[in-house]
Amino acid sequence: MRQWWLWLVLAWVGCGACAKEPAHVAAPGGSGGTGGSGGGGGGCFEEPDGTPAAHGLDSRPANPTCIAPARPRSEAAVALERAFPALQFTRPVGLLQPPGDRSWFWVVEQNGRVLRFANEEGAASAEPVIDLQERIDARPMEGGLLGLAFHPRFESNGQVYLSFTDQGPSGLRSVIARYVSADGGATLDPASESIVLTVNQPYANHNGGHVAFGPDGMLYIGFGDGGSGGDPLGSGQDLRSRLGKILRIDVDAAAPFAVPDDNPWAGGGGDPTIWAHGLRNPWRFSFDRATGDLWAGDVGQNAWEEVDRIVRGGNYGWNVREGAHCYEAPTCETAELIDPVAEYDHGQGQSITGGFVYRGAAIPALAGVYLYGDFSSGRLWGLFSDDEGAAAPRVLIESTGLAISSFAEDAEGALYLLDWIGGGIHRIVPAGATAPDAFPAKLSETGCFDPADPTVPVEALLPYDVIAPLWSDGAEKKRWFAIPDGTSIGLLPDGDFDFPPGSVLVKEFRLGCERVETRLFVRHEDGGWAGYSYAWNEAQTDAELLPAGALRTWGERSWEHPSRADCMRCHTAAAGWVLGVEQAQLDRETRWPGGRRANVLATLERLGLLQGTAEVVPALVDPHGDAPMADRARSYLHGNCSGCHRPGGGGQGVLDLRMGTPFAEAGLCNVPPQEGELGLADPRLVAPGAPERSIVAVRMERLGAGRMPPVGSGVVDEAGLALVEDWIRGLPSCP
């Protein structure tokens, strides 16, 4: 659908983006954390193993203090509120109102449905307009039903234009088709389909797919570069190809369309439908209702996301440049390229979603400001102007807690966000009065540790360990969580834990047996999650809250603390927000306060903390234990990669590395890569018997470009790499 599927390979409970070390730093062996909350792990944690017991605690400890605080004070002028709270959709990618009719909203679902609901805050149901689930091909993670545009004269002609992927005579293709409503907009007749144009898709990603009518009455269409990684076909700069472009056509002058005379290549020299080129994967563009300017968010490759103002004949640089930076070259020719209006690096997000210029009345401070967001981090920006008129991006909401798939604008100019994972619609509203900032500035003030000695957790913090921890460059870790009194944890069908609002998860990192960071991942009362980093002082007496990321030297080693946006790059709804705290990871022992050593799941059940029933979820095994190699390798990949590589996650393609997914259905064996070939001959994600041709293994051993994970780790996990290589080497064939 768009370039959401980056090799993030990060998840809470060992988030790689939250525990970084430069490549030149030698790290001790071992994954760290297998000894977890005390005992049995060796290294820095020297508590005794404890007395074996059926459960770790007899009763649930009270929790008067370790509760998620209110969010830190924000300078943002906006907030979010849930609009139409009774409604929830499946993978929504579009929200529109029919021209001239403010009484309805139409919702586009990527799976192939269009629904409509009454524009009433208490709307409780949505009715189908058209269902194309059997018509389209939504199997590629970036494919499906991707866009909808009402004809400007929809009230009289009933015409609607849809953009989707299907299987054509030559395979996957993008389709722009017209449908007609014969009942005043209640439904679209599938039999009225008239195909306007098609574009063959050489790969399964970077489909683009947005469509919108401009103020000139022309239909504008956005297509990505056709996929894989790095634009191997050179589509972005190829004026003979419609890939990597924004097209402009006239659907009224002729059937199926006519080329406007003022298109830049209408007279030759390129495909006459092209309006602008050099785009990687334009995901959501919009016209400023006041000026007519065309704004787009263009999803980047490995480093930069960009905002572009699209003009006639503009060349936006891909794949000569990514953002304003030469792509895979120290220098490049930029004379004919248009600079992005704004850009941000992958420390702030990894998949831009273009928005709208605000022209509503409710938030005067945003008048004329272009709003945009990031699907991966949930961050929301406004593009202001400085005193000299230059673009000045400003973070409005650091983490919305949403997988922002699209923005929407209603007839009054109010703006909305769509949550692709949660399925909700959220309205951007004024933030209201700014409350004093009472967020704890020191770890000793959080209520989760003894104020007199913040190395000591309060009784309400329950320890846990995970079976297959994420590699964190050799740091040793302890883990705890606490939930408010009177609440419980939902056990979801897939074995994930659904923590109640007010919950706090804590992880402590040590280098050389000294605490360097304690991280809190909390679910605020508004239901959203956020991560906060506390950096320990050299005297080991307390840790201070960091407002942003920071690189520190600790003895002879370095440690990079994450920013709050860094943590939300992987802690998405698809990853269960707190991926390590799941049934498959917690079926193991840990040491409990009081000296017992007992199974984590058994203790939580004994305390009545878990509510719900999971399906049969296979437990993980110690990746470096005695289990069969295939189970150990799959457990390692689950703990290190499945946070993103699962349905709806941030990883590329259809790869599903959860332990419970059969190997034959994981989209892994003998599957060609979609994010670049890394210079390998005949590469596959996993090539049986050949780890040297297997992208999964090669990414693990690389540092810098092509690294898996691409951020958050600067030291190769030699033991993990050896395990994965040995497993691949022993595979005789694909199942």
N, C-alpha and C positions, 0 to 999 in steps of 0.2 A: 504494500500500500504506500509506503514511504520508507525512508531510511530510518526506521525506528530500531532496526534489528542489528545494532552494533555489537561488537564483541565486548560487551561490558564485563561479563563474567564476574559480577560482583553481587554480594548479597549481605544483608545484615548478619550478625554473628560471625564476624570476620570479614567485614567489608573491605575489599582490596583498595577501594578509593579512600578508605579511612585508615589505612595502615601502610604507609609507603616508605621506601628506602631507596636512595640512589643506587644505580647499578654497580658503582665501584665499591660499595660497602660489602665486606664479607659478612655473611650472616651465619649463625650457628645452625647446625643441622636440626631436623625435626620440624614439624608443622606448628608446634606450640599449641597449647590449649588442650591436648589430650589428657593432661592431668587436671585441667579445668579448675574447678572451684576448690581445689585443695586435695592433696594426697594422691599418690599413685602416679603423678606425672613427672616426678623428678624435676630437674632444672631449679627454678626459683621457689617453687611451691613445695615446702618441705614438711607440711603437716603430716602426721601419721595417717595411714590408710583408713583407720577407723574400724569399728566392730561391725561385721556383717549383720544385717538385719533385714526383715521383710519390708520395712518402710523407714524413711529417714526421720519423720516427725510424727508424734501422736496427735497433734492438733494444729490447726492453722493459726499462725501468729497474727496478732492484731497489727494493723498498719495505720497508725495515726499520722504519719509524717511523709512517707516515701510515695508521694502522689504527684502526678504530672502537674507542674505549675502552669499558670497562664503563659501564653506566648510572650516572648520578649517584645518590648515596645517597638513599634514600627513607625517609620516616618512616611509610610505609604499613605496616599490619599484615598485608597480604595480598600474594599473588603469584598468577600464573596458571600452570597447567600444562596441556599438551595432554592431554585425555582421549580414550581410544579412538583413538590416533594413526593407526591403519590405515584409519580411516573418513573419508570426505569426501563432503559432500552438496551439492546444487545449491540455492542460495538458501534455506537453512533458516530458518524463522521460528517453529518450535516444537519443544520436546523435553519429553516427559512419560512417566511410568511408569503403567501400568494400576493401578487401585485393587486393593490386596491382592496384587500380583504384582511383586516387586522384581527379577525375573529378566530383564525386558525393558525397553527404552526404545523409544518411538515418536517418529519425527521427521516433522515437517510441512515439506514443501518448497513454496515459493510457486507453483511451476509446476504443482502439482496432484497431487502424489504424497504418500502417507503410507507410510513404511517402518518396519520394526522391526529391532532388533538385540539380541543377547544382552548383558546387563549384565556384560560381562567386558572387562577392560582390553585384552586382545589380540584383541577381536572384529575380524574381518577382512571381514565382509560384512553387508549389510542386505537383508532380504527385503521385497518389496512387500506392503503391507496392502490398499491400494486405489489405483487410478490414475484420476484424474478429469481428466486433461489435455485430453481431448476434450469434457468436460462443462462446464468452467469457462472463463471469459474472463480470461486472465492478461496480455492485451496492455497494458492500462493499467499503468504502472509501479508503481502502488500497489494493483493488483488481484491476483486469483488466489486461491489457497487460503491463508487468513489465520489460521485458528484451529481448534482441536480441543479438545473437552471430553469426558472420559469421564463417563458417568452414574455417580453414586455407587454404584449397584448393578450396575456393569458385569459383575462376576463372575457374576451370576445372569441378567441380562437382555441382556448383550452390546451395549448401546446406546452409540453414540458420536455426538456432535453436531459437525458441521463448519460452518465459516463460509467462504464464498467469493463471488466475483463471477461472474456469467454474463450472457448476453444474454436478457432477458425480452421480453414482448410490447411493452414501451415502451422498450426499450433496456437499457443497463447497469443492473444491479441487484445488491444484496447479498442473499445467500440464507443462511438457517440451516436445515440439513437434518439429519435423523436417519438413521443407518445402523445395521445390526445385524450382529453377528458370529455365525455359526452354527457355528463350529469352535473355540470356546474362545479367541478373540482372535487367531488366526493371520491372518485376513483379514476385511475388511468386504465385504458383498455389495452391489455397486452397484445391483442390482435392488430392494434393500430401502429405497431412498431414500424418505423421507417429508418433504416440505417443511413446516417449522414456521412460518416467516414470511419475507417478502421486503420489501425497502425499495428503491425506485427511487433510482438515483444520478444526479443532474443533471449531474455532471462526472466526470472520470476519476480524480480524486484525493481524498484524505481519506476513505478507505473505512473506516478503523478496522478492525473485523473480529475483535476478540478475543472469546472466549467462555470462561466458566468457571462451574462450579457453586460456589455459596457454601456455608458451613457450615449454612445453613438449608435446603439441598436445592433452592433455586431456581437457575434458569439466568440468569446475568448476561451481557449482550451489549453491546459497545461499538461505536458508530458515530461517524464523523467528521461534520463539518458539511456534507458533500456536495461540497466542492471549490471550485474556482477559487481566488481569493485574497480574504481579508477577509470571507468569509461573505456574499456578495452577496444571498443569499436570506434572510438573517436566521435561519437554521435553529437556531443555538445557543440563541436566546432564544424560539423559537416552540414552545410546548407542544403544538401540534397535529402537529408533525413529530417523527419518530423520529431524525432526523439531529442530530448534535451532542449525543448523549445516551448514557447507560448505561441499558439496559432491564433489567427483572427480570420473569421469567415462570415459571409452574409448568407443567412439561411432563408431570407425572404425574396431575394432577387431571382433565384433559380433553384431547381431541385437537382441533387440533394443540397447543394450550396453553390454560391458564387464567390469568387475571389474579389475583395474590394480593390478598386483601382489604386488606392493609396497605400496598399501594403508594400513594404520596402522592396520585395523581390517579385512584385506582380509583373514586372516587365522582363524578368529573366535574372540569371545569376544565382538562383536558388529556388527552393520550393516556394511557390507563390503564396502559400497559406501562412508562412512564417511571419510572425510579428517581432519576436525577439529570440535570441539564442544564447548558448553558453551557460545553460542551467543544468544542474545535476539532478535535482528532484524537487521542483517547485511544489511545496505542500501548502496550499491555501493562498490565494491571492484575492484582492478586493479592490474596489474602486471607491475612492473618497467621494462621498455623496455631495460634498461642497465644491470640490475642485475638479473631479474627474480623474485625478492621478491614480495610476495603477501601482499597487504595492504588493510585494510577494515575499514569502519566506522560502529560502532555498536551502534544503538540507545538505549538510556537508559530508565529507568523506570520513577522515579520521581526526580532524583537528578543529575546523571552523564552521560555524553556522552563520548565515548571513541574511540581512534584510536588503531587498533591492527595490528601487523605484523603476518600474519597467517603462521604457520609452520605445518608440518606433525604431526598429532596426538595431536595438541595443545588443551588444555582446557582453555577457556577464562573466566570461572568463573560463568557465569549466571546459576542459580539464587542464588548461594552461595554469589556472590559478584555482585555489580553494579559498573562498573569501578574497581578501586582498593579498594573499600570500602565494608565491610560486609553488606549484604542486610538484613534488618529487624532483625539484631542480633548484640549484642555488640562485639562478637568475632566470628571467623569462621576459619575453617581449610583451609589454603592457600598453603600448600606445593606443591600441584600438579597443581596449577593454574598459568597461565602466565599473568603477569602484562600488562596493556595497555601501549603502547608507549607514549601516551598522553591522557589527559582527560580534560574536562571542566565542570563546574557546570551549573546549570540552571539559574544562573545570567547572563550567556553569550550566552545562546541559549538552545533550547530544543529538537532539532532533527537533529542529525549529518547527513551530506551527505558526503560520502567518495569520494576522488578525485584521483589524479595521482601524481606520482613523476615527477617533471618537467625535461624534457630532450630536450627542445627546445633551439634555438639559440638566440632568441630576448631578453631574460632577463638573462644574465649571472649570476647575483647575486642569481638567484633561482636554479641554476644547482644542481640537486640531492635533492631538497627540496620537501617534500610531501605537497601538497595543499589540503585542505579540508574546508568545510563550514557548515553552519547551515541553515536549511530550515526556521526556525521560526524567527530568528533574522537577517538573511541575512549576518552574519559576515563571513569573509574569513580569514583563517589562513595559515601560512606556518610553517612546522615543520623543524626547523633548528637544528644544533648541536652546543653545547657550546664548550668552550676550552678543555673540558675533554671528548668530544664526546657524552655527554648525550643529550637527546632530549630537545629542547628548542623551544616551540611553540611561535610564534610571530603573532600578529594580523596584517594582511596586509591591509584589508579594514574593518573598524569598522561596517559599514552598507552599503551593496551593494544596498539595497532597493529591493532585489529580493527574491523570494521564491525558493531557490536553490534546485532543484529536482535532478540534476545530473551534473556531470562534463563530459567533452569529450576531447579526444586527437586526433588531426589529424596526417596525415602521417609525417608532419614536426616537430611534437612535440609541436605545439601550443595548449594551453588549452582553453576550453570554459566552460561557465556556462549556464544551462538551467533554465529559469524562469517558474515555473509550473503555476503560476497565470497569469502573463502577456503574456506568450507564446513566448517570445523572446529568441534569442541566443546572448550571450555576450562573447566577446573575452577578455582574460587577456593580457594586453599589458604593456610595460614599462610606468612608471608614468611620465617621463619627468622631467624637471627642477622644483625644489621646490620653490613655490612662498612664499613671506613673509606672515606671518599669520596675517591677518587683521580682524579676527573674533572678534566681540565685547566681551571684557572681563568683562564688567559690564552692567547691565540692562540699565543704563542711556546712554549707548553708542549704543544701538540697533536701535535707530531711531523710536522705538515704544512707548516710554515714554518721558516725558519732561526731558531733560538733567538736568535741575535744580531741578526737583522734580520727580523722577522716580515712585512715587506713582500715578502720573497723566498720563493716556494714551493719546496719540495724537488723533486728530480728526479722522484720517483714521482708527483707530481701532473701529470696529463696535461690539457692545455688543450683546450677545445672551444668552438664557437660554435653558435648555433641560427639557423635561417633566419627563423623568424617568432617573435620574442620576445614575451613577455607585457609589456604596458604596465606600467611601474613608476613612474609619475609623473615621468618624465624622468630618473631616475637612470641613470648609466652603470654597466655591470657587466662583471666578468670571471668566467669559469667554469672549474673544473677538476674532475677526479675521480681517485681512486686506489682500487685493489683490492689485496687481500693477495697476496703472492707465491704462485705455484702455483695460482691460481684463474683463472677466466674469467667472462665475462659471457654469460648466456644470451640469445639472440635469439629472442623469442617470435614466434608466427605473425603477430600483428598489427603487428610491427615494434618493440614495446616492448623495452626492455633489462631483464633480470632480473639485478640485481647480487648478488654473493655476500655472505654475512655478513662483516662486517669492512670493507665498502666505506665510503668517505667521499666525499661530493660537496661542493664548496666554491663559494660565490658571494660576490663582493666588490662592494659598492655604494659609489659615489662621488657626492658632491654638490660642485659647484664644484671639481672635481679633487682633493678631499680624501676620504680613506677615512672613511666613517662607520660601516660595519658589514661584518663578514665572517661569513657564516653557514655552518655545517656541518650537512649532512643525512646522517645515518649509519645504516647497518644494523648493529645490535648483533648479538652472537654468538647471541642467542636468536631471531634472525630478524626482530625488529621494527625499524621505522624510527623515528627521532626527529630533531627539528631543534633546533639550539642557536645562539643569537645571541651574537656577540662585538662589543661596542661599542668603537670606536677612541677613544683619548684625543686631546686637542687637539694634543698634541705629535707625534702620528702615530708614536709609538714602539712601541705595543702596543695590543691590544684585550682587554677583559675580558669574561668570561662573565657574561651576565645571567640571573639565576634566574627572572625574569618579564619581561613586556613593559614598555616604558618609552618615554615621549615626551621627546625631547631637542631643544634648540635648537642649530642648527649655523650659525653666522653669522647671516644674516637668514632662514634657512630652518628648517623643523622636520622631524624624522624620527622616525617611530614604529617602535621595535623590537618584533618580535612576541614573544609568550609562546610557550612550547613547545607549548601547546595550540593557539594560533593556527595554527602551521605544520601541525598534523595535521588541521586542518579541511578542507584540500583534498588533502593527500597521502595519498589512500586507495588501496586496492588497485585499484579500478576505474580510477583515473587512472594506473595503472602506478607509483604512488609517486613516480617521478621523471619526469614526463611529458615534459619537454623533451629528455631523453636518449633519443631514439628514432630509428629509421632515417629517418623522414620529415623530421626536423629537422636531422640531422647530415650530410647529403650536401652539404657546403659546405667551403670552405677556412678554415683558421686558421693563425696563426703559431706554430711549434713552437720549443722551446728549441734553440738552435744556429743559428737564422736561416732555416730553411726555411719555406716557405709551401706547405701541402699539404692535400688533402681529409681531413676527419676520419674518415669511414668507411673510406676506403682505407688510412689509417694504422693504424686499429684492426685491420683485417683482416690487414695486413702483420705486425703484432705478435702475431697469434694470440690476441687478446683476446676475439673474438666466437665463440660456439659456437651453432649452430642455424641454421635456415633460415626466413626470413619469407616470407609470401605476397607477391604483388605489391602493394607499398605505394607509392602515388604520393608523390613527393617534394614538399615544400612549395616555394613560390616567395616571393621577397622581396615582402611586401605593398606596398612602396613602390617597386618596381622597374618593369621594362618588360613583364612578362607580361600576358596578357589580364586584364581587370578581374575577371572572375568567379573566375579562379584566385587572384588576389591577395586578393580579399575572403574566399574560402573558406579561404585560408591564414591570414589574420588571425584568423578565427573559430576555426580549429583551434588556433592558438597561444594565444588568449586565452580561449576558451570550452569547448573540447572536453574539458578535464579533468573537468568535471562533466556536460556535456551529451553523454552517450554511454550505451550500455546499462549499467545498474548504477551509473551515476555519481550525483552529488548534485543534478543539475539536474532541474527539473520536467518531467513528462510523458515523451513518447517522443522528444524532440528529440535528434538525433545530429549533432553538428557536426564530426566528424572528416572530414578532407580526403578520405579514401577512400570515404566514404558518398555515393552518388549523390544529387544535389540532390533528385530526386523522392522519395527514400526517407529524407530527413533529418528529416521531421516538422516542416517549417519554413514552407513556402510556403502562404499562405492558411489557416494553422491558427490557430484562436482561442486566446488566452492562457488559461492556467489559474491564473496567479498575480496576477490583478488586471488591470484595463483601463487603469490610469493616467490615467483621465479622458479617454481618447481616444474618438472616434466610430468605431464599427465597427472596432476594432483587430484586427490579425492579427500573428502573430510576424513574418512578412514579407508585406507587401501589395505585390504587383508594381506598380511605378510610383509608390508613395506612401510614402516614408520617414516622413512625418509620422504615418502610421497603423501603422507597423511597430514593434512592441514592442522588437525587437532594437536598432534604431537609437535609439529614444527613451530606452531605459534607459542607453545609452552617453553621452548628452548631459546626463543628469540628475545632480545631486549630492544626497546625502541620501536620503530615502525614494524607492524605485523605482530606485536607481542599479544599474547593472550594471558591474562587480561591486558588490554591496551593501555590502561592506566592503573595505578595503585600498586604496582609491584615492580621493583627494580632488581630483584634477585631471583634467579631460577630455582625452582623447587626441584632439586636434583633427584630426590627420592620419588616424588610424584611423577616426574618426567620418565624416569626409568620404569616405573610401574606401567604407565600408559604405553610406552614403546614396547615393552615386553609383551603386553597384552595384544597389541596390534600385530606384532611379529608372529605371535602364535595363532592368529586367526587364519584358518585354512581358506575360508571363503565367506561370502555373505549368506545369511540365513534365507 
